[in-house]
């Protein structure tokens, strides 16, 4: 059984190579991902010859798609997607935010994308702002901000940079304690004056 097979890449593939390169990959990766998604061809003599005759056309198509993706990327720069979820007092979500949820949010913002275009290293499991990558083309990606909150009001506060949840409540309690301490100290000073 072959441990690797040779493929011709029909487009740039992250961590693998550029269009037109002949690469060695494991059979499962070729059979389950690269070949069905038409990202590569088997590297036979006939396919190499066919690719060379179509190379200029494929590169022109790739260039056109990349330019469209770059224009779209410029239009969508600074995109923020708000996702409302239930969470505990500490800010931990009941469940998580997945690539599908983010793709639905981006689609709601006016850009139709699939969940496979969202690069999410790990599911989002806490309230707050997170940055994920949206891949518009193999050579063009766009960072988007995901704002996960319990309500629209809380999302607005997070977007402005205000703390929400238990951390914000602790800050308010500390401020109240300081104000109370100052008021007591002032009142204590008044009593000392009354004794004199």
WOGIUR-V701971 format. One record per run of one state. SS is the DSSP state (2 for helix, 1 for strand, 0 for the rest). FROM is the first residue (numbers start at 0). TO is the last residue. If there is no record, write none. Layout:
BEGIN
ss:SS from:FROM to:TO
ss:SS from:FROM to:TO
END
This chain:
BEGIN
ss:0 from:0 to:3
ss:1 from:4 to:8
ss:0 from:9 to:11
ss:1 from:12 to:12
ss:0 from:13 to:15
ss:1 from:16 to:16
ss:0 from:17 to:20
ss:1 from:21 to:24
ss:0 from:25 to:25
ss:2 from:26 to:33
ss:0 from:34 to:38
ss:1 from:39 to:41
ss:0 from:42 to:43
ss:2 from:44 to:74
ss:0 from:75 to:78
ss:1 from:79 to:83
ss:0 from:84 to:85
ss:1 from:86 to:86
ss:0 from:87 to:90
ss:1 from:91 to:96
ss:0 from:97 to:97
ss:2 from:98 to:107
ss:0 from:108 to:113
ss:2 from:114 to:116
ss:1 from:117 to:118
ss:0 from:119 to:122
ss:1 from:123 to:125
ss:0 from:126 to:126
ss:1 from:127 to:136
ss:0 from:137 to:138
ss:1 from:139 to:148
ss:0 from:149 to:150
ss:2 from:151 to:159
ss:0 from:160 to:164
ss:2 from:165 to:194
ss:0 from:195 to:195
END
